[in-house]
Amino acid sequence: MLQRVACQLFQQARLLPAVSGQAAATLRGFSAAPQPVEDSDAGEGAARGPEPLYGTVGLTIDATRPAPPDPTSTVRPDGLIEMSALEAAIRPDTALVSIMAVNNEIGVLQPMDAIGALCRARGVVFHTDGAQAVGKIPVDVNASKIDLMSISGHKLYGPKGVGALYVRPSPSGEAMIEKKGISLRGVPLYLDMQATTPMDPRVIDAMLPYMTEQFGNPHSRTHLYGWESEEAVEDARAKIARLIGADPKEIIFTSGATESNNTAIKGVATYLKDKKRHVITVRPDGLIEMSALEAAIRPDTALVSIMAVNNEIGVLQPMDAIGALCRARGVVFHTDGAQVWARGRIVQI
């Protein structure tokens, strides 16, 4: 799944060719300029419409016939990456290859050393989701030439909501994600046991002192409680680094593997956007540009999905205008109202 998600993201940014699947229900992107559609009923060379804004998704479902095999797919039927196909898929403007080291559904182990060597030779950033691999099989980020790796705490019998992201420094010694002035160092340890999974008793024993007596903020260095917690966090960072053959300075704590994946993939896209491809997003203030949204809707657009209130910057989208446009164009309108419902604003649907 990660391969598809990563490739769909960079297909929209024109960074990677798509890795298509065999499902008849597919999420379809839109291009900023018309692109050929070889498998459409309109015939070879038919043009697609403009791509949607950030936060909009076009969904096409065809349940009448299975999707034809894709000769350009880099994934074999057994789930393994086809190295020759991957090598052919990498272009001069390819920014990132993102691979799940061990598939959580079928258990396939990818040839990480070969993929890493290929990416390093071609100058492409190599990210891997190591949630199912770290702590279960030997992992060495240097031997496999991994640039970014997502790690999940609960996959190691720890609590939900604890993860880490390995970031390889650039040849100049500067971390890649800090080159654009974005620093992720000092991210606090975030514990979230909202699921029903039991915690390993060894993890409970190790964490109990920091949940009872040594509960200080590791970033508060003006008192003893903060010093103790900071020492514990750095000790954990060193242990994670040793586990994967990395340097502690290369480990960044996040809230989980999902955040790590997004930080890696979107971070690379942001860092390389000046060199690689242009990406269409929302306006600088975070609002949906109505004229661009209207232009992005096509006859086969099934759904527009908008976050009503952004949970990071608090932007309120023009829901009435978006809803009226979708209703007039016969498009289903979905909104994520988690940040607006029951928070002092009445929503009229």
URCOR-V851160 format. One record per backbone hydrogen bond with DSSP energy under -0.5 kcal/mol. CO is the residue of the C=O (numbers start at 1). NH is the residue of the N-H. Records with the same first field share a line. If there is no record, write none. Layout:
CO=NH / NH
//
This chain:
1=5
2=6
3=7
4=8
5=9
6=10
7=11
8=12
9=13
10=15 / 16
11=14
18=20
22=67
24=26 / 62
26=28 / 60
28=58
35=48
36=38
37=40 / 46
40=43
43=46
46=37
49=31
53=56
57=59
58=28
60=26
69=71
70=73
74=76 / 82
76=79
80=76
81=83
82=86
83=87
84=88
85=89
86=90
91=94
95=125
97=127
99=101 / 129
101=110
103=107
108=103 / 110
110=112
111=115
112=116
113=117
114=118
115=119
116=120
117=121
118=122
119=123 / 124
120=123
125=97 / 127
126=147 / 148
127=99
128=130 / 150
129=101 / 102
130=133 / 134
133=136 / 137
137=135
140=144
141=146
142=145
147=168
148=128
149=166
150=130
151=164
153=156 / 158
154=157
157=200
159=162
160=192
161=163
162=153
163=254
164=151
165=252
166=149
168=176
170=173
174=170
175=178
176=179
178=181
181=183
184=187
189=191
200=203 / 204
201=205
202=206
203=207
204=208
205=209
207=210 / 211
208=211 / 212
209=213 / 214
213=215
216=218
217=220
219=221
220=223
223=227
224=228
225=229
226=230
227=231
228=232
229=233
230=234
231=235
232=236
233=237
234=238
235=239
236=240
237=241
238=242
239=243
240=244
241=244 / 245 / 246
242=245
243=139
244=141
247=250
248=251
250=167 / 252
252=165
254=163
256=260
257=261
258=262
259=263
260=264
261=265
262=266 / 267
263=267
264=268
265=269
266=270
267=271
268=272
270=273
272=275 / 276
279=281
283=286
287=283
288=290
289=293
290=294
291=295
292=296
293=297
295=50
298=301
302=332
304=334
306=308 / 336
308=317
310=314
315=310 / 317
317=319
318=322
319=323
320=324
321=325
322=326
323=327
324=328
325=329
326=330 / 331
327=330
332=304 / 334
334=306
335=337
336=308 / 309
337=340 / 341
340=343 / 345
346=348
347=349
//
